[in-house]
Amino acid sequence: MLCTHCSKTFGVNAVKNQRGKGLNAQIQCPHCDAWLGNNPILTRLKIAAFYSGVAALVYGYFSPEMGNLTTPLAIVAMIVLLVSHMMDHLRVTQAPEVKEVDDSEHRQKYR
């Protein structure tokens, strides 16, 4: 996986903390401690598009007279599935706290 906050990759086995269940589940990046999660609306859209496309193809296969209606419906459903899959990435839901460093001595040296 790729963290969208620190841009470092990590494996699924490296995840130590998880919160939430189902589509609202979030994981914590082991490198920067940012909480990452998927967009639940896009995930639901992806699931709905997949099952409606499969249902349209199966219904159109077993009733050939409805093929003119179910084939375009399945094509549109698969396009929606692919677009929502490309847009559904891990996003930062809670960024880690930034530690303020007192660098006044360093700045004073170069003034």
Contacts in CASP RR format, 6 or more apart in sequence:
PFRMAT RR
TARGET T0000
AUTHOR 0000-0000-0000
METHOD contacts of the structure
MODEL  1
MLCTHCSKTFGVNAVKNQRGKGLNAQIQCPHCDAWLGNNPILTRLKIAAF
YSGVAALVYGYFSPEMGNLTTPLAIVAMIVLLVSHMMDHLRVTQAPEVKE
VDDSEHRQKYR
1 9 0 8 1.000
1 10 0 8 1.000
1 11 0 8 1.000
1 12 0 8 1.000
1 36 0 8 1.000
1 90 0 8 1.000
2 8 0 8 1.000
2 9 0 8 1.000
2 90 0 8 1.000
3 9 0 8 1.000
3 10 0 8 1.000
3 29 0 8 1.000
3 31 0 8 1.000
3 32 0 8 1.000
3 34 0 8 1.000
3 36 0 8 1.000
3 90 0 8 1.000
4 34 0 8 1.000
4 36 0 8 1.000
4 89 0 8 1.000
4 90 0 8 1.000
4 91 0 8 1.000
4 92 0 8 1.000
5 29 0 8 1.000
5 32 0 8 1.000
5 34 0 8 1.000
5 36 0 8 1.000
5 92 0 8 1.000
5 95 0 8 1.000
5 96 0 8 1.000
6 29 0 8 1.000
6 31 0 8 1.000
6 32 0 8 1.000
6 34 0 8 1.000
8 29 0 8 1.000
8 31 0 8 1.000
8 32 0 8 1.000
10 29 0 8 1.000
10 30 0 8 1.000
10 31 0 8 1.000
14 30 0 8 1.000
15 27 0 8 1.000
15 28 0 8 1.000
15 30 0 8 1.000
16 28 0 8 1.000
16 30 0 8 1.000
17 27 0 8 1.000
17 28 0 8 1.000
18 25 0 8 1.000
18 26 0 8 1.000
18 27 0 8 1.000
18 28 0 8 1.000
19 25 0 8 1.000
19 26 0 8 1.000
19 28 0 8 1.000
19 35 0 8 1.000
20 26 0 8 1.000
23 38 0 8 1.000
23 40 0 8 1.000
23 43 0 8 1.000
23 44 0 8 1.000
24 40 0 8 1.000
25 37 0 8 1.000
26 35 0 8 1.000
26 36 0 8 1.000
26 37 0 8 1.000
26 93 0 8 1.000
26 94 0 8 1.000
27 35 0 8 1.000
27 36 0 8 1.000
27 37 0 8 1.000
28 34 0 8 1.000
28 35 0 8 1.000
28 36 0 8 1.000
29 35 0 8 1.000
29 36 0 8 1.000
32 96 0 8 1.000
33 96 0 8 1.000
34 92 0 8 1.000
34 94 0 8 1.000
34 95 0 8 1.000
34 96 0 8 1.000
35 92 0 8 1.000
35 93 0 8 1.000
35 94 0 8 1.000
36 90 0 8 1.000
36 91 0 8 1.000
36 92 0 8 1.000
36 93 0 8 1.000
37 90 0 8 1.000
37 91 0 8 1.000
37 93 0 8 1.000
38 88 0 8 1.000
38 89 0 8 1.000
38 90 0 8 1.000
38 91 0 8 1.000
39 87 0 8 1.000
39 88 0 8 1.000
39 91 0 8 1.000
42 84 0 8 1.000
42 87 0 8 1.000
42 88 0 8 1.000
43 88 0 8 1.000
45 80 0 8 1.000
45 84 0 8 1.000
46 81 0 8 1.000
46 84 0 8 1.000
46 85 0 8 1.000
46 88 0 8 1.000
49 77 0 8 1.000
49 78 0 8 1.000
49 80 0 8 1.000
49 81 0 8 1.000
49 84 0 8 1.000
50 77 0 8 1.000
50 81 0 8 1.000
52 73 0 8 1.000
52 77 0 8 1.000
53 73 0 8 1.000
53 74 0 8 1.000
53 77 0 8 1.000
53 78 0 8 1.000
53 81 0 8 1.000
54 74 0 8 1.000
56 70 0 8 1.000
56 71 0 8 1.000
56 73 0 8 1.000
56 74 0 8 1.000
56 77 0 8 1.000
57 70 0 8 1.000
57 71 0 8 1.000
57 74 0 8 1.000
59 66 0 8 1.000
59 70 0 8 1.000
60 66 0 8 1.000
60 67 0 8 1.000
60 70 0 8 1.000
60 71 0 8 1.000
END
